[in-house]
Amino acid sequence: MNDQVKALNYGDALPSATQRNKVLRNTYWLLALSLIPTVLGAWLGVATGITRSLGGGLGLIVFLGGAFGFIFAIEKTKNSAAGVPVLLGFTFFMGLMLSRLIAMVLGMSNGTSLIMTAAGGTAGVFFVMATLASVIKRDLSGMGKFLFIGALAILVGGVINVFVGSTVGMMVISTMAIGVFSAFMLYDLKRIIDGGETNYISATLALYLDAFNVFQSLLALLGLTSGKD
């Protein structure tokens, strides 16, 4: 999902510092805005229980079908006026899909605390990666292929574990996802800063997916290792 950014063609002039800063600024604003429909989707899912029945294979099909469908639509509309609404619709859908996990965690005695910890941890990871991206001078484009392989391995492992239902497997997958998508966050931020991504909608999509996966994995790991029903 995260390998949405297309490299500049060989010989293309890099955007100016002003253009790069504008893309970065617009990306941050849109990323912040995208949290609103995510929270609304999660709240609706928890309040209505609409996703409660989406377990096992059915939930996997709905999630993957909806997510990849939205990502395809975002890439098709990213240069038009429809790009931002489609992206925000996607973040609402992702919040809705996240609501099942949130509802499970809220069922624990310290569920609210775990959610706040996961949110704070995700914000901390983002801050660290944004700082590193702004001070690292070397080209990180070579990381892309390795991170993609890591993300693919996590996806395959997650699909298998849906049917296996292993708690240890989920903990391993969640730990791997935190590491891989934190690194993806650094990679995507560095691309924006270096001018490798000039479309702020695509940039927001990549960073949103990074942050979403880090938060979801942190929350799953916290829910599995602490808290009591």
N, C-alpha and C positions, 0 to 999 in steps of 0.2 A: 504493500500500500504506500510505502514511503518513497519509493523510487520514482516519484512523479516528475522530478526536475529534469529538464532536457539541457544538455551541455551546449554551450555556444559553439558554433561552427568554427573550424580552424581559420584563423585570419580575421575573424570578427573583432571589431574594436570593443574593448570593455567599456561599460557605462562609466560616466564621470562620477566623482565622489558625491556630487549633489544628487544625481539620479539614484545611486546606490543607497544613500541615506533616506531618500524619499520612499523607495521600495521597502526598506527596513521599517521606517516609521509607519507606513500604511499597513504593513504586515502585523506589527504590534497592536495597532488599533483594531484591526479586523479580528485578530486572535482574541483580544479582550472581549470584543463584541460577541464572538462565537460562544463564549462561556454562558451567555444569557439563555439562548435556546437549549444549550446542553443541560443547564440546571432545570429549566422548565420541563424538558423531556423526562429527566430523571424524576422530578417531583410528580409529574402526571403518572408515570409508570408505577411509582410507589403508592400514590394515593388511590389509583384505580385497580392496581394489580393486573393491568392489561397484559403484562409480559410474564405473569406467573406461570403460565402453561407452556412457555417457550423453553422447555428443557430438552437436553439430549440432541438428537439429530435434527428435530424440527427447529429448535432455536438456532442451531448452527447454520441451517439452510437460509432462514430468514435474515440472520445477521450478515452472512457472507454475500447473499444475493442483494440485500439492500445497500450494504456498504460499497461493494464494487459497482453497483448500478449508479449510486450517487457520485462516486469518484469519476466514473466515465462521463457523467453529465457535467460535472464541474470542469473537467478538462476541455469539454466541448464548448462550454459557455464562458470560460475564463476571460475572454477578450470582449465580452459583451455586457450589456446592462444586467443580464440575467445571472451573471456569475456569482455575485454576492448573495442574492436570495437563495440560489441553489446550494451554495456552501452553508448558509445558515440552516436550510432545511436538513442538510446532512448532519449538522451538529445536533439538531433536535432529535433526529433519528438515533444518533449515537448515545445521547442522554437517555432516550427511551430504552435502548438495549442495555444500558448500564444499570437501569433501575432494579433489575432482578438481583444483581449482586449487592447493590446498596440496601435493598429491602432485607436481604439475608443478614447483612452486617448490622443493620439497625435492630434486628431481633436479638442481638447480644446486649448484655447489660452495659457494656462500654462501647456500644456501636457508634454513637455520635463522636466520641473521642477518637475512635479509629479512623473515621471518615475525615475528621479535621487533621489528624496526623498524616494521612495519605495526601491530602490536599497541600498541607504545608511542606511535606517532603517533595512533592512534584514541583512546587514553586521554588524550593531550594535548589533542586536539580537544574531547573530552567535558568535560574540566576547564575549558578556556577558555570553552566555551559555557555551562556551568553557572554559572561566575563572572559572565559577562555577563548571563545571565538573572536573576541575583539583584540586580544593580545597575541594570539598565535600568528606568526608570520608565514609559516610554511604552508604549502598547498596540501589540503586534506582530501582532494578528489579521489585519491587511490583507495580511501576507506570505503567508498561506495559499494563496490562489488562484494567485499567481505561482510559489510553490514547487511546487504541484501540477502546473502546466503544465510546469515544468522537469523534474519527475520523470517525467511522461508522455513528454516528448521523449526523455529518457534511455532509457526503456523501449522506445520505438519504435526508436530508434537502435540499441539493443543487440540487438533482435530482427533487424533488418536485417543487422547486422554478423555475426550467427551464420552467415548464409548467404554473406555477402561475404567474411568472413575477413580483414579489413584490420587490420594491426597499427597503422597510424596512426589508423584509426577507433577501435580499442579504446583507444588512448592518449587520444584526445580525449574519448571517452565516460567513461573513468575519471576524468579530470581534472574534467569537468563534474559527475560524481556526487559527488566529494569536496566540491566547493563547495556543491552543492544540498543534500546530506544533512547537511552541517555546519550550514547555515542552518536546515534542518528540525529539527535537534537543539535549536538555540536557540529556535525557534518552539514546539516541543513542551514544552520545559522551562518556558518563560515561561507557557504555558497552565496548567501544573500549579501553578506558583507563584501565579498570579493567580486560581486557582480555576475556570478554565474547563474543567478535567477533574477529575471527582470519583471516577472509578473507576480504581483503581491497576493493574488488569489491562490496561485499554485504554491507560493511560499507559505501562506497561511495554512493551506491544506496539509502540507508536509509537517509543519510544526505542531499543528493540532493533533495529528495522528501520533506524533512522538509523545506529546504531553498526555494524551488520552491513554496510550498504552502504558506509560510509566505510572500514571495514577491508578489505572485498573489493576495493574500487577502489584503495586504497593498495597492497595486495599485488599486484594485477594490474599497476599502473603500475611498481612497483619491479621486478617480474619482467621487464617488457618493456624497462626502461631500464638494468638492471644485472644482474650475475651472468652466469656462463658455465656451460654444461653440463659 
